[in-house]
Amino acid sequence: MALDICIAGSSGRMGRALMEAVAAAPDLRLTGALEQPGSPYLGRNPGDWLGTPVPAVITDDVQAALADSRVLIDFTRPAGTLGHLQACLALGRGMVIGTTGFSDAERETIRAASARIPIVFAPNMSMGVTLSLALIDLAARVLQPGFDVEIVEAHHRHKVDAPSGTALRMGEVVAAARGRRLSEVAVYGREGITGERHPDTIGFATVRGGDVVGDHTVSFMADGERLEISHRASSRATFALGALRAARFIADKPCGLFDMRDVLGLDALLSGKRV
């Protein structure tokens, strides 16, 4: 039986990539498509541009969009995602959240909701990024005294938050590996006479322009050597495929908060266990 999926932000760049991925997957079915009130796409069938009929019409009624769906995939903006979360709670639907830019209080709202419904919450659904986070964690634990850490990320001109959620997650991984909180050590901009770099800090640099899908590099720099761990996305399809894998993962879960590390079974893989 196919897993019924609803996509939020269906007419956007990521929304279309998600719908195309669902349409191409034999075990999934697009049964809901959400857009903001006033969108010119309301009332249209996504099959018009997917090239195949789908049992969904784009609507701004979240209850209607979720009526025949088991999982909502949401890569929109915090306010919209939190509204959709309340509808998922009311209807008992699972949720895959790729939205970034949440406050600490909003993250706690998502965490609390996971006691009642299954949620995969990750700033980046890419399988490559998920593995890179594990490599960054290892490097941060091994390369401590004498290694400075800087994170550079680049995205398209339309991205509204900075640094990216993925860059922040990378910083959190480094900080945790060194026994610190990112809020204690992050430096988000440098200008003018800044003085020497403090060895405990984690620096961030943000680039915005063109149609860059997403580039991230974490540099560990010491006297005489530098280690760089980079991930570059050339297509939104990589995030869409990861999100679909996450939807399949929670389809049979009653509740719980998961990330892509859980979805990939990465802890078991790194420990040498079979998954």
N, C-alpha and C positions, 0 to 999 in steps of 0.2 A: 504494500500500500504506500502511495506517495505521501511524503511529508508536506503539509500545506504551509506555505510561507507568505507572510505579508511584508512588504517593503515600504519603509517610511522615506520621504523625500524622493519619491519615485521618478520625478522628472529631472532631477539634478544629475551631475556627472557620475557620482558614486551610485545613485539610485538606479540609473540606467545600466551601469555595469553589473549591479546586483541582479536586476531583472533578467538581463541577458544570460547570466550564469545560471539562474534558476531555470530559465527556459531550456537551456542546453543540458540540464541534469535529468536523467531518466527517473530518478527516485524522488524528485521534488516537483511541486506544483505551485504556481503563483496564484494565490486565491485572494490577495488583498494588496492594494496600492494606495498609499497616503500622500497627500499634498496639502500645502497651506491653503486656508481660505483665500479666495480671489485668484488662485492660480489658473492660468488659461488652459491648463491640462485637465481640469476637473471634468468628469463625465466621459473622458476618452478611455478607450480600451488600450492597454499597453501593447496588445498584439498588433496595433497599427504600425509600430516601428520595430517590433520584435520579429515580425515575419511569420508568426504562428499564433493561432487563437489562444487566449488565456481566459479563465473564468474570473476575471477581475476588471472592475472599472475604477479609475482613479477618483478618490473621494477625499473630503476633508473631515469625514465622520469616522473617528477612530474606532468606535464601537462597531460600526457596520463593516469596516475593513477587516477587523479581527474576528468577525462572526464565524467565518469558515476556516480560520487559520489557527495553527498550533504554535507558531513561533513568529515573532516580529523582529526584523532586522532593522536597526536604526543607526544611521550615520548622519544625523542632522545637526542640530544645535542644542545646547543644554536645556533651554526652556521647553522646546518641543519634545525632546526625549523624556524629560521628567513628566510631562503631561501624558505621553504615551505609556509611560511606566505605570501610572495610576490606572489606566484602562486595562493594561495587562494584569495588574493585581485584581481588578474587579472581575475579570473574565477567566483568570487562572491560566494565562498564556505565558510561554517562555519568551525570553528576550535576549537578543544579541546586540550589545551596545558597542559601537565603534566611535561614537561621538567623543570629542575632546573639549577641554576648556571648562570642566566642572570645578566648582569650589569644593573645599573640604566638606562643608555641610551638605552639598549636593551628592558628593560621593557617599556620605554616610546614609543619605536617603536611599541610594541604590543598594547599599549593603543591607539596610534594614528590610528592604523589599525582598531580598534573596532568601529570607527566612520563610517566605510563602510561595515563591515561584523560582524556577531555575533561570539564572542569568549568567551569560558570558560577557564580561566587561573587560575590554582591552583597548588601549589607545591605538593599537596597530594589529590587524588581523593577519598580517603576512607571516607565513611559516618561516621565511628567512629572517625576519626581524625577531621572531620568537627565539630562534636559535642564537641569533647574535646577542640577545640579552643574556643568555646563559654563558656565552663566551666572554662578554663584558664582565660578568660577575666573577668568573674565574681569573681574568686578567687583573681585576681590581684587588682580589685577595692576594695574588702572587706579587704584583708590582706595587708595593706600598711605599716604603721610604724612598724618597728621591724622585718619584714619578709624578709629574703634574698631569692633570686631566682636563681636557678641553673638548667640548661637544659642538659640532657645527652641523646645522640642518638647513636644507633648502626645499622650498615648496613653491607652487604656482602663485600667481599674483592674487588669486581670489581667496586664499586661505585667510581666515579672520583672527586666529589666535596665534600667539608666539610666546615662547618657543613652542614647537609642536608637542602634542601629548606624548609622542614617541621619544622625543629628545628628553623631555622631563622624566619619563620612565627610565631611560638610560641613566640619567643623573641620579635617580633614586636608587638604582641598582648599585652604582658605584659608591654612593654615600653609605648605604646599608652595609656593603662589604667592608667598609672602613669604620663601621661602628658609629656613623653619624646620621643625622637627618639632613635631607637636601636643603631644607629651609635655613639651616645653620651655615651652609658652606657655598650656596649657589651665588654666582656673580653673573648677572644678566646683561651687563653692558659696561663698556670701558670708554672713557673719553677724557681728554686732558691729562693733567698730571695725576696719575693714579697710584704712584709709588710702586715698589716692587711687589711682585705677585706673592700672595701668602700661600705656602705649600699645601694647606688643607682645602683650598677653594676648588670648586668645579666651575669652569667658565662655560658660558653658552654664547654662540653667535648664530644669528638668524639671517637667512637670505630669502628674499621673495622676488619672483619674477617669472615671466613666461608661462609655460605649461608644465613646469617640473612637477612630476607626480609625487616624489618624495625621496630625498637623499639624506642620509645620516652618517656621520663619522665621529667616532670617539677616539681621541688620541691620548696615548699614555707617553709622556715625554720626559726623558731624563738626560743627563749629560752623556753625549755620545751615542744615544740610540732613541728610537721612537717606534712604538707599536700603534698601528691604526686598525680599528675594526670598523668596516664600512658596510652599509647596505644601500643599494640604489634600486628604486622601483621604477620600471619603465612603463607600466600599465596598471590601471586600477583593477584589472582582472585578478591580480595576485591577492588584493585585499578581499575581493568578492569571493574567491574560491576559499579563502581562509574563513570568511564569515559563514559560508555554507557548511563547511566542516564543523564549525562551532554550533550551528543550528542542529545538525545531525547529532552532535554530542549531547545536547540537552534535551533532545526529543523525548527521552524516556526517564528524565530526572524529575523527581517531585519538587525539588527546591535546591537552593545552594548558589553560592557565588563562585564562579570559575573564571580563569583567564586562559589565554592560548597555550600556556605551558601545560595546563590540565588537558586541554583539547588534544594536544599532540602526545600526551603521555611522556613528556620530556624527562621528568624525574626518574621514571622507571627505565627509560632508555639510557640515561647517563649513569645509572647504577648497575647497568648490565642485565636488568631483568627483562623478560619477554613481555611484550604488550600486545 
